Amino acid sequence: PDLDPGSPDDLKCITGIGPVIERKLCEGGIVKYRDLAVLDDAAIERLEGPLLSLRARIRREDWVEQAR
């Protein structure tokens, strides 16, 4: 559960997410584990488009399942 629903989660706890990617995800509106946990294929495509450095990492490193 969110102890402070207004503050972002530490997305770097997800394997494969470091400070740079965390910043890019936040810029893309992903600031909570639940934001990652509910991503569907269309949302992943939208995120990976502008964040070219991700190049399928969301699926390959299973960020959605890790966030759940």
N, C-alpha and C positions, 0 to 999 in steps of 0.2 A: 504493500500500500504506500501511497505517496504521503510522506510525513509533512511535506510542504508543497502543496499542489501548484504553487506559483513559481517555484524554482526549478530550473532544468535538472534532469538526471545526469549523472556522470556516464555519458555514452562510451567513454574509454574503457569501461568495464566489459564491453562487448569485444570478444576476440576479433582483431582486425581493424578496430577503430582506434586511431591515435588522435593527438591534438589537432592536426590539420584536417583530418576527415571529420572529426567531431564539429569543428568550426563550420565546415562546408554543409554538414547535415543541418546544423542550427540555422544557417542561412537559408536552407531549403525548407525550414519549418519543422524539422524533426528535432525535438528537444527532450522528449520523454521516451522511456522504454516502450510505453504503450503506443507511441507514434510509430515506432519500428514494428511492433508486434502486429499491427493491423494493416501493414502494407500488403496490397495485392499486386498482381503482375503489372497492371497499368501504372500504379503509383511508383513501383520500382523503375519502370521504364522512364517515367517522367524525371525521377531523381537522377538516374544514371546518365541521362542525356546531357544536362547542364554540368554534371559533375563527372566529366570524362575520365578522371583518374580512378573512378570506382570500377569501371569496366567489368561488370558482372560480379563484383566482390560481394554485393548484398546477398546474392543467391549462393555463390561459391562458399562463402564463409558462414552462411546460414544465420545472418543477423536477426532475421525475423524470429526464428525459433529461439535463439539465444535471448532475445528481448522478452519472450514469453516466459 
